[in-house]
Amino acid sequence: MNKTEILEAVESKSLKEKVPHFEIGDVVDVHYRIKEGDKVRTQIFTGTVIARKGRGINESFTVRRIVNNEGVERIFPLHSPNVVDIRPIRSGKTRRAKLYFLRQRTGKAVKLTQRHSEHTVSN
C-alpha cells in the first residue's frame, strides 16, 4: 500500500455521502453552522458560485453576493461538518470555469442567464 492509497482511505471516512449537484454560475443557499460563545446557530449565505477547486477532502467552492452595494465572497470547504446543507436555487449559463469577471460588474450585469436543467428549484 503506497502513500496515496493510505491518504485516500483516511480521507474517505470524512467525506460527505450526499453532496448536492451544483455547478459554477448556480445560485445556491449554503446553510452553515456558526458557534458564538456557547451557542450554535445555522446561518444561510445565498449567492452565486464563482469557483470550485480541489479534489476529495480538499474540495472547496467560492460563493459571491452583493450586500449594500458591496461584493462579499466566502469560501466554503465542501466536506466541512460546519456546512450543513447546500441547496441550488437557480442555475446559470456560463462558458467559463471561474467567474472572477463578475467582480467588476455591478447591478443587473451580475445576473447570469438561466440554464434550464433538472436541479433548478421552481418557485
Backbone bond lengths (Angstrom), bond angles and torsions (degrees), N, CA, C in turn:
res aa  C-N    CA-C-N  psi(-1)  N-CA   C-N-CA  omega(-1)  CA-C   N-CA-C  phi
1 M - - - 1.462 - - 1.530 108.96 -
2 N 1.332 116.25 121.51 1.464 118.28 -179.65 1.527 111.34 -89.51
3 K 1.324 114.60 178.93 1.466 121.45 -172.62 1.529 113.01 -61.50
4 T 1.344 118.17 -42.59 1.467 120.26 -177.65 1.524 111.95 -67.46
5 E 1.324 117.20 -35.97 1.465 119.63 178.23 1.518 111.18 -65.72
6 I 1.324 117.07 -38.18 1.474 121.12 178.07 1.527 109.70 -65.94
7 L 1.344 116.60 -45.05 1.465 120.38 178.76 1.522 111.56 -60.83
8 E 1.334 117.49 -44.30 1.464 120.93 179.49 1.522 111.71 -63.33
9 A 1.327 117.22 -37.47 1.466 120.79 179.33 1.523 111.09 -65.31
10 V 1.334 116.84 -40.65 1.467 121.04 179.90 1.532 110.36 -71.06
11 E 1.347 116.90 -42.53 1.461 121.09 -178.04 1.516 112.27 -68.13
12 S 1.321 118.10 -32.76 1.466 121.19 -175.82 1.528 112.43 -62.06
13 K 1.330 117.24 -24.91 1.473 120.18 178.08 1.522 111.60 -71.10
14 S 1.340 117.70 -26.78 1.462 121.98 -177.40 1.526 113.01 -92.58
15 L 1.323 117.71 -10.11 1.460 120.56 -178.37 1.524 110.85 -72.35
16 K 1.346 115.97 146.65 1.461 120.19 175.47 1.520 109.23 -76.34
17 E 1.321 116.37 142.68 1.468 120.54 179.91 1.521 110.91 -73.12
18 K 1.344 116.80 -46.53 1.459 121.19 -176.30 1.523 109.78 -111.26
19 V 1.331 115.47 105.14 1.458 120.94 174.10 1.523 106.62 -107.58
20 P 1.347 118.32 120.91 1.468 119.65 -178.11 1.521 111.44 -64.84
21 H 1.319 116.04 150.68 1.458 121.27 -179.99 1.525 109.53 -80.52
22 F 1.327 116.02 117.57 1.468 121.01 172.08 1.520 107.86 -146.65
23 E 1.326 114.91 150.69 1.459 120.68 -175.53 1.522 110.30 -123.55
24 I 1.311 115.21 175.44 1.459 120.74 176.03 1.530 108.12 -64.28
25 G 1.333 116.75 135.54 1.458 121.20 -179.42 1.515 113.20 97.98
26 D 1.330 117.82 -14.38 1.459 121.09 179.71 1.526 110.35 -76.70
27 V 1.326 116.02 146.54 1.463 121.56 172.07 1.518 106.55 -92.69
28 V 1.337 116.24 124.96 1.462 120.74 -175.49 1.524 110.99 -128.53
29 D 1.331 115.24 153.16 1.461 123.42 168.22 1.515 106.71 -99.85
30 V 1.331 117.51 120.09 1.461 121.05 177.37 1.521 107.43 -107.22
31 H 1.319 116.94 114.39 1.462 122.68 177.67 1.527 106.57 -92.71
32 Y 1.324 116.99 117.09 1.451 118.76 -179.69 1.523 110.62 -132.15
33 R 1.325 114.17 150.15 1.454 123.00 -174.84 1.522 109.41 -86.40
34 I 1.346 115.75 131.02 1.460 122.01 177.53 1.523 108.15 -119.06
35 K 1.337 116.07 132.60 1.459 120.61 177.59 1.522 108.06 -106.33
36 E 1.316 115.81 118.23 1.462 122.15 177.70 1.517 107.83 -118.39
37 G 1.319 116.73 103.62 1.462 120.45 -176.27 1.511 109.58 67.53
38 D 1.345 115.89 -117.47 1.471 119.78 178.02 1.526 111.80 -104.76
39 K 1.352 116.72 1.04 1.464 120.41 178.91 1.519 111.03 -97.06
40 V 1.322 116.05 143.83 1.465 121.86 176.33 1.518 107.60 -121.59
41 R 1.356 116.27 130.15 1.459 120.24 178.30 1.520 109.23 -137.47
42 T 1.328 115.55 163.52 1.457 121.57 179.50 1.517 109.02 -107.05
43 Q 1.334 116.44 129.09 1.462 121.80 178.94 1.526 108.30 -116.62
44 I 1.323 116.50 147.71 1.459 121.64 -178.86 1.519 109.06 -108.97
45 F 1.333 116.58 127.57 1.462 123.20 176.61 1.519 107.12 -114.59
46 T 1.330 116.69 112.69 1.467 121.61 -178.87 1.512 109.30 -104.15
47 G 1.330 116.76 130.64 1.451 120.00 178.90 1.517 111.99 -175.09
48 T 1.328 115.21 -176.31 1.461 122.37 -178.84 1.517 109.61 -93.59
49 V 1.323 116.33 134.06 1.464 121.24 176.39 1.527 106.97 -75.86
50 I 1.346 116.46 116.56 1.468 119.16 -178.89 1.521 111.88 -105.12
51 A 1.339 118.42 -13.22 1.464 120.04 179.68 1.519 110.70 -159.19
52 R 1.330 114.71 147.59 1.467 122.68 170.11 1.506 106.54 -134.11
53 K 1.323 116.97 134.85 1.453 118.32 178.15 1.519 110.86 -149.79
54 G 1.316 115.30 162.33 1.448 121.39 179.57 1.514 111.86 91.17
55 R 1.314 115.10 173.69 1.450 121.70 -179.40 1.519 108.94 -143.41
56 G 1.322 116.14 146.37 1.466 119.79 177.16 1.511 111.71 67.95
57 I 1.323 115.99 -132.86 1.464 121.48 -176.79 1.532 111.28 -69.09
58 N 1.339 117.23 -22.46 1.466 121.33 -177.22 1.526 113.67 -88.69
59 E 1.325 118.24 4.81 1.459 120.12 -176.47 1.532 110.85 -71.37
60 S 1.341 115.14 134.58 1.467 120.58 178.58 1.519 109.06 -140.96
61 F 1.330 115.34 163.05 1.457 120.70 178.76 1.519 109.32 -139.98
62 T 1.335 115.67 149.41 1.459 122.18 -177.94 1.525 109.06 -108.55
63 V 1.336 116.15 130.34 1.463 122.04 -179.95 1.528 107.75 -116.80
64 R 1.337 116.12 133.23 1.461 121.64 -178.65 1.521 110.25 -121.29
65 R 1.319 115.55 139.34 1.455 121.23 173.94 1.521 109.26 -145.84
66 I 1.331 115.84 164.51 1.461 121.20 179.85 1.529 107.94 -107.62
67 V 1.344 116.29 124.20 1.457 122.15 178.22 1.524 107.52 -126.18
68 N 1.321 117.06 118.88 1.480 122.87 -179.31 1.526 111.43 52.85
69 N 1.330 116.68 49.32 1.468 123.61 -179.45 1.528 113.28 57.73
70 E 1.311 117.06 25.05 1.456 123.16 178.10 1.523 107.76 -126.45
71 G 1.317 117.33 129.34 1.463 121.03 179.44 1.515 110.88 -76.02
72 V 1.330 116.75 131.02 1.460 122.05 178.78 1.527 108.00 -122.53
73 E 1.321 116.15 124.92 1.457 120.88 177.83 1.508 109.21 -118.29
74 R 1.314 114.93 144.19 1.456 119.78 178.90 1.519 108.61 -139.06
75 I 1.315 116.53 134.69 1.463 122.01 179.37 1.522 107.78 -102.27
76 F 1.340 115.47 125.32 1.457 121.38 -179.98 1.523 109.86 -114.24
77 P 1.330 118.55 132.45 1.460 119.85 169.09 1.527 108.39 -72.63
78 L 1.312 117.55 129.71 1.463 122.07 -173.60 1.524 112.36 -63.31
79 H 1.324 117.36 -39.51 1.466 121.14 -174.52 1.529 112.93 -100.64
80 S 1.328 117.48 17.71 1.463 120.99 179.37 1.527 110.56 -69.51
81 P 1.325 118.42 140.37 1.472 120.03 175.61 1.527 112.43 -67.53
82 N 1.337 117.85 -18.42 1.461 121.37 178.25 1.519 112.46 -78.19
83 V 1.319 118.27 -20.93 1.466 121.34 174.31 1.526 106.43 -83.71
84 V 1.330 115.88 102.89 1.459 121.40 -174.01 1.519 111.28 -76.47
85 D 1.351 116.79 -45.45 1.454 120.22 -174.55 1.525 110.02 -153.72
86 I 1.329 116.09 147.98 1.457 122.80 174.35 1.518 106.41 -126.75
87 R 1.352 116.23 117.89 1.464 120.00 -177.87 1.524 109.64 -118.23
88 P 1.335 117.86 116.50 1.471 120.00 175.50 1.531 110.09 -69.63
89 I 1.329 117.19 131.08 1.462 122.57 179.97 1.522 109.95 -97.22
90 R 1.325 116.59 -55.02 1.461 120.69 177.15 1.522 108.19 -147.09
91 S 1.321 115.97 154.89 1.449 120.22 -177.72 1.522 110.06 -101.64
92 G 1.311 116.18 146.43 1.453 121.51 179.64 1.517 110.85 -116.54
93 K 1.326 115.53 142.45 1.458 121.06 -179.42 1.528 109.21 -86.30
94 T 1.324 117.06 122.42 1.463 120.72 -178.52 1.521 110.71 -133.31
95 R 1.326 114.55 161.33 1.455 120.67 175.20 1.520 110.35 -125.45
96 R 1.314 116.45 17.00 1.465 121.99 -178.95 1.518 110.05 -129.35
97 A 1.325 116.21 156.22 1.460 121.53 176.22 1.525 110.96 -84.51
98 K 1.326 117.19 -32.05 1.453 122.30 177.87 1.534 107.89 -125.55
99 L 1.326 116.55 132.63 1.466 120.86 -175.36 1.523 111.70 -104.10
100 Y 1.339 116.72 45.28 1.461 120.59 -178.65 1.525 112.26 -66.67
101 F 1.341 117.81 -18.26 1.464 120.14 178.49 1.524 112.40 -66.43
102 L 1.338 118.26 -17.58 1.466 120.84 178.54 1.527 111.51 -68.28
103 R 1.341 117.31 -16.84 1.465 120.30 179.81 1.528 111.59 -66.01
104 Q 1.325 117.08 -28.12 1.462 120.47 179.99 1.522 112.55 -86.95
105 R 1.311 117.75 -10.44 1.465 120.79 -176.07 1.517 111.80 -94.35
106 T 1.339 115.16 151.44 1.461 120.71 178.18 1.529 109.01 -134.99
107 G 1.300 116.48 161.37 1.465 122.15 174.99 1.513 113.15 66.23
108 K 1.326 116.12 -136.83 1.455 121.50 -176.68 1.524 112.73 -72.03
109 A 1.321 117.81 -17.37 1.466 121.59 -179.78 1.525 112.00 -67.61
110 V 1.329 116.39 -17.44 1.468 120.81 179.76 1.531 110.67 -74.40
111 K 1.346 116.49 -28.81 1.469 120.52 -177.14 1.519 111.52 -66.98
112 L 1.332 116.17 136.54 1.453 121.88 175.74 1.519 108.99 -98.98
113 T 1.332 116.64 153.09 1.460 119.15 178.50 1.520 110.04 -69.20
114 Q 1.309 116.04 148.23 1.463 122.60 -177.13 1.526 111.02 -70.88
115 R 1.335 115.62 131.65 1.456 120.73 172.68 1.524 106.56 -103.70
116 H 1.321 118.00 123.11 1.453 121.37 -178.30 1.507 108.51 -79.44
117 S 1.342 115.59 116.63 1.463 119.82 177.74 1.517 109.61 -146.43
118 E 1.315 115.11 175.15 1.464 120.33 -172.69 1.519 113.64 -75.29
119 H 1.355 119.00 -20.88 1.455 119.26 -175.78 1.532 113.72 -96.06
120 T 1.311 118.81 11.02 1.445 121.99 176.92 1.521 109.87 -79.81
121 V 1.318 116.23 131.01 1.460 121.35 179.18 1.520 107.84 -86.76
122 S 1.322 117.24 125.19 1.463 120.16 179.54 1.526 109.64 -93.10
123 N 1.323 115.44 140.09 1.470 120.43 -179.43 1.503 111.11 -97.46
